[in-house]
Amino acid sequence: MKKIVVSLIMIFITPGVWSQPLPAKTRHTVIIDSDCAIDDMRSISLLLAQPEITIKAILSSDGSLSPREGAEKICSLLHEFNRDNIPVACGDVVTGVNPPWREFNRNISWGSQPGGKVIDLNAADYLSKELRNESEKIILVCLGSLTNVAKAIKEDATLLPKIERIIWYNDSVIPLQGFNYECDKESADVLFKSNVRIEVISNLNKYNALFDSSMYAVCKQSKTQLATVLRNVLSQPLALDKLQQNHFMLCDDLLALYITNPELFGITIITDNLNVRYNKDYDVQGVKEAICDMINGNYISERNVVFNRFPIQREMFNYDIRPIIDSAIARYGYEEWKANVMTDEFHGHLGVFSIVGAKMGIKARELFGVGADMLEVTTYAGTKPPYSCLNDGIQVSTGSTLGMGTIHLATHSKAKPSAVFTYKNRSIRISLKKEYLEQVDADIKEGIMKFGLMDDGYWKLIRHNALKYWVEWDRNKIFDIVEINQKN
């Protein structure tokens, strides 16, 4: 008894054990598993729009659509977000699964083009491969049945410690029932009996938990990529008719909000199965406001080093910057806005190639699906302006800096606006396309001919052009992107 008392005293007096709550993670690495109902499309879109969410792969499972049909829709959605680099794997068909709403979901287009190719590996096999190769634990976001996850675990139980947690949408935990459970009870039971942490999110039949016409109106008014994608899907006659009937409950959408804003959900634990948690309540209005902020491009979850919130207020910016704030953020996102602003302050003036470097770094992070401070960079921009200005934009946008020792200068080749980005055993070369480079060179020559390098008119012209490129040049269109071997 004395030993127990002493142990308890030591726990309570140990500095920091109970003094503060653990900080909420703002960056997450996830693999999504979807049966591809229309609410899955909304949930995946919300996650794709958040730069702090690294999506390693998306798997299709049987349910609202067959796995093959679902995988094709996922590919087309990724293409809309310029995220064809995210692998898509197709799961197994489950006998007897063919819900009455399958035809509706089959006839809803998720994108205007087919998108990338579904990889050859089965979804469970690909999941096993990713879990084995990933150095950090992964969150599995399951929007359908648990078939793929259970199959991977049954074949190799040593994968369990690689899973941080499973976040699963299902109608009910006590009792365990709902479509996602009924699709494959055996797989769900296998995982519930394991030691893996499972967090189950449910709609709880809240009457006002709807993706309704007011939220669709936000999609129509906003110019963000997320708004455009949702608007294109929801404006299809079949979908619009259901929307106007208040048919679209917030279901799988809730998982995206649970990851980004767990404070909106009241979570409890099953006392006889401590690895299982579920929501007993959630703030419907808070969830809807957060979704609308995401659609509008106003949502900010990142924790900055100095700023509590990176500034976007018009009055804080110079007068010629103010007109582009809303359009730049809407078109390219908050992350690129922040990178460009910080680059310009760091660089000392508003320059064309520094902005190109910032856009290049953000694109590199998207291609690898990583946050800041995770890439090694070799830049070919040299040490002399104007091309060398690219280096400052790359440092700011990627966090690969001289101080960190993660950016290197190639000195054996002719200077050009190009860099090689490396993460683990993969490298990608990103270069400014020839036609854009020619446009910049022509603009610089024009400025020199008109004003000369020492005239303030030249620098005013450079600033004017930089602002124009900032708004007009889309990072998804201005670069040549080549996967290279490590030896190159």
N, C-alpha and C positions, 0 to 999 in steps of 0.2 A: 504493500500500500504506500509506504514511504517513497519508494522508487517512482510510483505513478505520480504522486504529488509533485516531487522534484521535477519530473519530466514535464508536467503541465506548466509549472512555474517557468522553466527554461523556455518553453514555447512562447509564452506571453511576454517575456522580457527580452527575447531575442530581437534586436533592432530590425524593423521593417517587415517582420513576419505578418502582423495584422494591422500595421499602422496605416497602410494605404492600399486601395484596390489595385489590381494589376491593370496597366494601361491596355485599352482595347487595340487590337491589331488593326492597322489601316491598310495593310497590303496582304493579299492572300493569293496562293497558288491553287488553282482549282482544275478539276476535270468534270465536265458536265455530262450527264446521262439523261437523254430525253426521249419520250415517246411521241413528241412532235404534235401536240395539240396547239391551238392558237395561243393559249396562255403560256406555253413553253416558248413560243416565238417571242412574246413580250419579255419573258424572264431572261432569255439568252441575250436579247437586244439590250436590256438594261445592264447586264454584266459586261457586254462588249463595249459599252459606252463609258465604262469606268476604268481609267488608266491604272488604278491601284489593284485591279483584279487581273492576275496573270492566268489566262486560260491555256492550258497545255494541250487539251484535246476535247473533242465533243463526240460522244458515243450515242448511237441510236438504239433504242430498245423497242420491243413489240408493245403495242398499246393503241393509242389513238390513231396511229398509222402503222403500217408494217415497217420493219427496220430499214428496208431498202428505200421505200418511199420517204421515210423520215430523213434518212441520210442525205438524200438529194435535196430536200428542202433546206437542211442545215447548210449545205454547200452554197446554195443560192443566197442564203441570208449572209453568210460570211463574205461573199463577194460584194454584197451591198455595202458592207462595212470596210471593204478593202482589207479583209483579214483571211485571204485564201491560204495563208501560211499555217493556219491552225488545222491540225490533222482531224479528219472525220473517219470514224470506224463504225461498221455496221454490225449489229448484234444478231442473235438467233431469233427465228420465228418461234413463237410459243403456241402450241396447239390450242385451239378453242378461243383465242382472243380475236374478236372482231366486233367492237362496240358500234352501236347505232349511229354515233356521230363521226364515224370514220369517213364517210362519203363527203361530209361537209369539210373536214380538214384536208381531204385529198384535193378538193377544188379551190383551196386558198393558196395563192402564190406567195412565197416568202421573198422572192426577188425576181427581177426582170430578166436575169441571165442564169444559166445552169450552175455556174461557179466551178470550183475545183473538183478533182477526182477523189472519190472515196478510196481510202487505202485498202490494200489487199487483206491485211490481217483482220481476223474476227475481233469484235469489240472487246471481249474478255481477254483475249491474247494481247491486244494492244495495251489494255489497262495494266496487265501484268508487266509488260515490257517497260511502260512508263514508271510504274512504281519501283521497279528494280533499279532503274537508271537514275532516278531523281534523288538528289542529295538531301532535299528537305521534304518534310511531310506534306501531303497533298490533301486538300478538302475535296470530297466527292459530292457534287451537287446533283441529286437524283430527282428528276422531274417526272419520272414514270415508275416502272417496276424496278426491282433490285436484281433482275436476272443477271446482268453482265457482271456486277460486283460480286455476287454470290458465286458465280461460276469461277471467277478468277481466284477467289479465296479458297474454294473447295479444292482447286487444283494445286494451290500453293499457299498454305496457311502462314508461311513466314512473311507474307506481304502485309499482314495486318498491322504491324508496327509502323509501316510506311504511310498509313492513313491517319491523318490528323483527326478527322471526324467525317461522318456521313450526314449531310443535311438532306432530308427527304420530305417531299410533300405527300401527305396522306390524309384522308378525311378524319380519321380518328385513331387514337392509340388505345384508349380504354373505353369500349372494346376495340381491338385491332381490326378495323374494317375500312373499306373504301376501294375504289377502282384500282388504284396502284397496288394495293395489297392483293386484291382478288386476282389480278393478272398472273401473279406468281407467288402464291402463299409460301411455297416451300423455300424459295430463295429468301424471302423476308424473314421467315422463321430461323433460317440458318444464321443470318446476320444478327438477329435479335438475341440469339443464344451465345454469340461470340462476345469477346471483350471490347469490340470496337465501339467507339462513342457514336451514338446515333441521336440526332436532333430532328424531331418530327414537327413540321409546321403545318397547321391546318387553317382553313378559312373560318371555321367555327360557326358557319351559317349566319354570319353577320349580314343583316339585310342591306346595309349601305356599303358593303365591301365589294364595290363594282368598278371595273374600268368602263366608265360611262361616257355620255356625250360631252360632258364638261372637260374631261381629260382628252377626248378626241379633238375638241376645240383648241386645246393647247398645242396638239400635234399640228393642226392646220395653221396656227399662227406662227409657230417657231420655225427657224431655218436651220436648226442643228441637224446633224446626220441622223441621230436617233429619231428626231421628229419626222424626218423625211421617210425613213424606213417604216416606222409605225403607220404613218399616214398612207403610204402606198399599199400597205397590207389591209388596213382597216377601211379604206375607201372602196375596196372591191364590193360589188353589190351584195353578195352573200354575207360578207362580214358586216357591212354597214347596216343591213337589215337586222341582224342579231344585236348589234350595238344599240340600235334605236329601241329595241325591245328590252334593254337592260339585261341581256343574256350573259354578258361576259363578267363572271365573278373573278375577283382577285384570288387566284389560287397559286399556281406556280410562280406568279409574279412576286409573291410574298417571300420566296426563298432569296431572290436577289436583294430585297430590302432587309431581310434578316442578316445577310452577310455584311451589308454596308452600314446598317443602322440597328444593331441588336437591341439598343435601348428602347426601341418601340415595341418590343415583345416581352410579355411576361412568361418566363420559362419555369417549369417545375420538373422534378426528377421522380421517376418511379422508384419508390423506396426499396422494392425487392429486386430491382434491376438498375443499379446506379449508373450504368452506361447509357441508359435511355432517358432522354429529356424531351419535353414537348411544350408547346405554347398553350397556356390556359387562357390567354387573352392577348390582345394587341391593339395598338392605337390606330384605328382605321384612318382617321383624319390625318395623322402624322405620316402614315404610309402614303396616302394619296398626295399630300403636299410634297413629299420627297420625290415621288415619281414625276410630278409636274416640274419640279426643279431640275431633275435630270433631263427631261425632255426640252426644257427651256435653255439648258446649258448653265443654269445658275447653281447647280449642286456642287458643293466642294466638301470632300471628306478628308483631303490630305492634311497632315500635320506638318507645317513648315518649320524650318530651323529657327527663324526669328519671328516671322509674321504669324499671328494666329490665323489670319486669312489674307491671302495674297490680294493686293489692292486691284479693284476694277472700277472704282468710283471715278467718274469723268473728271471731277474737279482736281484730282491728284495728278493728271497727265497734262502735258503740253497741248496747246490748242490744235496743232495739226495731227496729234495722235487721237484726240477724242472722237473724231468721226468714224474711225475704224474699229473702235473697241468692240461694239456689239457684233459687227459683221465678222471680225476676225475670230472671236470666241465662238460664235454660232457655227462658222464653217469648219474650223480646225480644232476647236476644243480648248478648254482651260489650260491644259498641260502645255500646249504649244504657245499659247499666249504668255504664260509665265516664263517659258524658256526664252522667248524673243525679247520680252521686257528686260529680264535679267542680263541677257547677252548684250543688249545695247548699252546698259549702264556699265557693265564690266568692260565692254569694248571701247567706251569713251565717245563713240558717235554712232549714229544710225547708219550702218553700212549694208550693202547688198550681200556680200559673201558671208558676213557674220550671221545674217538672217537665214541664208541658205544652209549654213552649218547647223543652226538651231533646228531647222526643219528636218535636216538630214539625221540628226541625233534622235529626235522624236520618232522618226520613221524606223530607225534601227531598233529602238526599244520595242516598237510594235512588232517588228518582224521576229524578234527573239522572244517576245512576250515577257519582258523583264522590266523591273523598275530601274531607278537611278543607281549608280555606283556598282553596276554588275557587268559592264562590258569592258573589254580591252580594245583599244583603238590604235590603228596605225594610219596616220594621215599623210596624204601625198600633196598637201597644199603648200608645202615649202615654208620659207621664213620671210618672204617679202610680199607686201601688199600688191595687188588686192587679194590674190588667192589665199594668202596666209590668214586673212581675216576669218576664213572658214573655221580655223582651229578654235577660235574663241567660242563660236556658236556650238561646236561639237562638245567642248568641255562643259559648258553650262548645261546643255540639254541632256547629256548622258551622265554627268558626274564623273566622267573619266578625265581626270585632271593631272597636271604636272605634279601637284602636291601629293596626289594619290599614287603617282607612278604608273598610271594605267593608260596613258596616252603616249604614243611614240611617233617620232617624225621620221619618215622615210627620206633619206638624203641622196639616194642613188638614182633617182629618176627625175624627169622634168616635172616642175610644179603643175598641178592640176587640181580642180575642185573635186576631190575623190578621197575616200577613206575606206579602210577595211575594218569591220567590226567583228569581234570574236567573243563568243560565249561558250565556255567549256570546249567541246571538240568541233565546233561549227563556226565557219567564217563566211561573211557576206561582204562583197564590195558594193558600195553605193557611190554613184558619180552623177554629177549634174549633166543632164542630157545636152547634146551638142547644140540644139536650137536655142535653148535657154542661155547657155554659155555665150553663144554668138550675140544674143540680144544684149546681155550685160556688157560684153566687150564693146559693142557698138555704142551703147549709151555712155560708157566711160570715155571712149575716143571723142564722142560728140562734145562732152563736157570739157575735155582738155582743149579741143580746138576752139571752143567758144570762149573759155575763161582762162585756161592755164591752171596748173595744179595749185598755184599760190593764191588764187582769187577765191573770195568767199562764195562767189556765184557757182563755182564748181561744186563746193561742198553742199550748197543748197540743192543743187540738181541731184547729187548723190542721195541726199536725204529724201527728196521727193520720189526718186525711183525706188529706193528701199521700201518706203511706205506702200508704193504701188505693188511691188513684188510680195510684200508681207501679206497683202489682202488677196491678190490675184493668183499667186502661185500655190497650187495644191501639192502638198508633199507626196500624195499618192500618184501624181502624174509627172513630176519634174525630174525624177531620178531614173537612171538605169541601175537595175539591181541584179547582181550576179552572185550565185552561190559558188564559192571557190574551195579548192582543196587546201588543206593546211600548208602544203608545201609551196603554194603559189605566192 
